[in-house]
Amino acid sequence: MKLLKPSWVTHDGKPIFSIDIHPDGSRFATGGQGEDSGKVAVWNMAPVRSEVDEKNSNIPKLLCQMDNHLACVNCVRWSSDGRYLASGGDDKLIMIWQTGRYFAGPSTVFGTGGKTVNIEQWRCVATLRAHTGDILDLAWSPQDAWLATCSIDNTIIVWNAQKFPEIISILKGHTGLVKGVTWDPVGKYLATQSDDKSLRVWRTVDWQQEAMVTKPFDECGGTTHVLRLAWSPDGQYIVSAHAMNNSGPTAQIIERQGFKTSMDFVGHRKAITVVRFNPNIFQKVVNKASGKSQQFSCCAIGSRDRSLSIWLTALKRPLVVVHDMFQNSVMDISWTPLTSSRGKSGFELLVCSWDGTAAYVEFTPEELGTPLTQDEMNSLHQRIYGKSMAISTQHTVNNTIIENPAMLKLQQQHTEHREKLAANKQVNGTPTKIKNPMLTSPTEKPNPKAQQIETRTPDGRRRITPLCIAPQVDFGDIPRPFMSSSLPMSSTGVAQSGLESAGTPRTSEPSQSSPSSQHATVKPLAQSMLTSVPASIPANIQPMKALDSRFTEKSKATSGTKAQSKPDKITPTTISTARQKDSDRPPLQDASAPGPTLIAKRKLDGLSQPGTKRMRKDKPALMAPAVPTQVTPTIPQDTITRSAPQPVMLRSPPAEKNISLQVGGEEETMVLELENNIQTAGVKLAGLKCRRGGKVEWETVLGTRGTLLAGSRKVLCVSCEDRSLCVLSPIGRRLLPGLVLSHPTAILHCNGYHVMAVTTVGNLSVWNVQIAKVVIKNESLLPIMSGDVVIKTSSVTEQGVPVFSLSNGKVYTFSVSLGTWSTLSDVHSSLQQCSDHQAIMSSLNSSAQVKGPLASLQGQGQRSGRQAGRLFRANHNLQQAVTLGHLENQVSAALMLRSSAEHKFWLLTLVRYLVQEGLEAQLREICDDLLGPVTTQGRLAKGSLWEPEVLGVCKRLLLGEVLQEVGSNLRLQRLYTEYQEQLDMVQTPGQ
């Protein structure tokens, strides 16, 4: 064997946490800490192998340096085909790197003053954001179908490597920091290890837990930065990191059959940090006479005791042990892969350490054995496991067995629908919200004309929405093995030189290596027997914290109640003085203009007449409505037992000389013009005109002056000074007699056949003019208005539902069926801000985003999901509960507003989230409500209170759409089959 430490492989003295050799064996990557950010570096392998290449100044050592990560990089891994490099770090991001298509010569790294030169150009083609904590380990699955990442947020995320950033599944179950992940070489299982003293095995069929091993880890503590476990190349064993046996650190061997723990690797003095199997299966002839050979695997183990041990499964003792290899803990190990084109597949080893250095170890076939070919390994897998995923020509991401023809048909429909959508987007040039740049064709060009959006202003002018056209994608193919002869001459002194000409391997022993190489003590096989020695030295590496307290809740200031001295009696002088301070309303009033604001509280002590009796400050004052003829009687102080609520005070607009209102849209618009103070034969009247297209269509006369106008295409309404409402048809016919209110009107709206009026004391009334019936009668706004809250906007829906948006960010409506006020939206709601449903929303088509009253209310102030990912980073269950709470509130709000389209949209969104999370109990409850109680004949049970429709939509038809979403998750196919059969039974021709 040969051992050396290239001193030029460094992160400027900073720790190197990960190392990985490229599949072609010509380059390797390191990840760790940079100067002020995370650092990923790609190095040339030739100067490591050959001393001649190391001394040749024309052969570059550093090929590329990437400083995109915002924090330390903990893991780097090449995909099995070498096309991509994945890196994950403390910035909670996974970056996928790929070489650039065009090579414009070497370039200097920004911020290095021209000292660091990038020979190769690696681009970040995808950034995966889903983890809420530091990412400690990642692994590509066989055939690069999936990418598994683990984090200190206690979760493992499986990404679809064919369609980044699509998430296949989020594995939850660990209760501690997850520090290691590895794939079964035949693709059936995924194993993870965590600080919760457990190793868990997950099935790739349904992503559920297969087994959990805890006994070997009962005595372990969280003293290691990583727990990089490994699966043997034959798939028969898992070797864990940091186990304990009789108080001594071991690497536990877990058998695939039953996941039993009867063997372990012992001898290291401190906790095991990393285990890495050689990708080859070796064989040696054990009996030359008979020619009998033995097959075995090779495993490398690194520890916090700064040592490296190499084990063969055919030997009871380690093949070699290297002590004092580094000055700090061993962090990562990498073997040359099976596909290495350098002729040394599986015989080379790279090791990195926390001290910021790396080591190179090379073995010979006499020491390790003869490796099996790829075909021989595939035959071995097929003989043990059947058809292996490792030899599958076309990998299927989801290999769940489909149990019935209906589910198979549904899956085929989903596939055809996705293909059709993709084809339409390609033809129409519709941009997608989430697009995988890794799958973008290099020849694909954007079509700006097909994507431009044209709008017209009310005066007919055209407006084109600016569109950002992204530059052409600069992503190359699988990088070829690095050959310095392919490099052009550059100003940095890197000249053209073939690596083959300078590729003479070193034949000297470690003691004869170059001065730039550092040596470590190597024990021969006869002296390398390890014994189980308890760890007596305390750990120097402190366990990582699960969370940082960067984000804390803002403290809310509590407003104290101020006692105000007010008269117990309001005189006409007081009323007139207060009215003089009110601002006048503008003559032109638009239908969409916000409603009047609440009159501010005033200290009326100075306005009261001399001799008026003042109330004590500890007793509340009752304010009377602003009517000169109404006087609030004095209440004896001994009869007041508790604070009485202060009534709402709204301002009624004055009767302006001319008031106009535009009703209708752009196609059909009519303008109402109200003219007050018309004097005819000594009588004062008010005239109302309706204009269409500039011509007066009709005209009518009112007996008293008007203050407010409101209208829709079905009904018009005028509020008069005598506290009455005049209701007319669009052609000027009076539909109802004058509606007299108890107080002047402050707010007036019309929508469809419904008229809504709010008086100055905050009493709400809604009428249905079509059937001449009251919907809401004199309901007070006092429950929703307290303190200095004012009404920002108000409206009534076409179904007669009143909506009030207040200055505190809350939106309310009054439910007639429940007889109370209900909250529709709250800008400052924690549920709304922390909801994590945006991934579900982004998967929908833009056409599916329906418009309605709820969307218009939440459009400008919508803050859904802004805090998702920043909070609950250690408790996924809490974030799941918050998301469900927000989605359920949206469904209820749409139901309150009687918005059928929005109710259906949010219900399906809720179902999609439940399907994604696999919450079967909640899905079953929704399906039961939509299906309703049925008998064996498929008819509704007698005496049932179940309603077959919701907002005019048949519940069972809606159930059909819900089942379409349920069927997209094969893990819920039995739930889909159960309810689909019942739905087919009740949907008979006579139903």
Buried (B, 14 or more C-beta within 10 A) or exposed (E): BBBBBBEEBBBEEBBBBBBBBBBBBBBBBBBBBBEEBBBBBBBBBBBBBBBBBBEBEBBBBBBBBBBBBEBBBBBBBBBBEBBBBBBBBBBBBBBBBBBBBEBEBBBBBEEEEEEBBBBBBBBBBBEBEBBBBBBBBBBBBBBBBBBBBBBBBBBBBBBBBBBBBBBBBBBBBBEBBBBBBBBBBBBBBBBBBBBBBBBBBBBBBBBEEBBEBEEBBEBBEBBBBBBBBBBBBBBBBBBBBBBBBEEBBBBBBBEBEEBEBEBBBBBBBBBBBBBBBBBBBBBBEEEEEEEEEEBBBBBBBBBBBBBBBBBBBBEEBBBBBBBEBBEBBBBBBBBBBBBBBBEBBBBBBBBBBBBBBBBBBBBEEEBBBEBBEBEEBBBBBBEEBEEBBBBBEEBEBBBBEEEBEBBEEBBEEBEEEEEEEEEEBEEEBBBEEEBBBBEBEEEEEBBEEEBEEEEEEEEEEEEEEEEEEEEBBBBBEEBEBBEBEEBEEBEBEBBEBEBEEBBEEBEEEBEEBEEBBBBBEBEEEEEBEBEBBEBEEEBEBEBBEBBEEEEEEEEEEEEEEEEBEBBBBBBEEBBEBBEEEEEEBEEEBEBEEBBBEBBEBBEBEEBBEEEBEEBEEEBBBBBBBBBEEEEBEEBEEEEEEEEEEBBBBBBBBBBBEEBBBBBBEEEEEBBBBBBBEBEEEEEEBBBBBBBBEEEEBBEBEBEBBBBBBBBBBBBBBBBBBEBBBBBBEBEBEEBBEBBEBEBBBBBBBBBBBBBBBBBBBBBBBBBBBEEEEEBBEEBBBBEBBEEEBBBBBBBBBBBBBBBBBBBBBBBBBBEBEEEEBBBBBBBEBBBBBBBBBBBBBEBBEEEEEBEBBBBEBBEEBEBBBEBBBEBBBBBBEEBBEBBBBBBBBBBBBBBBBBBBBBBBBBBBBBBBBBBBBBBBEBBBEBBBBBBBEBEEEBEBEEEEEBEEEBBEBEBBEBBBBBBBBBBBBBBBBEBBBEBBEBBEBBEEEEE
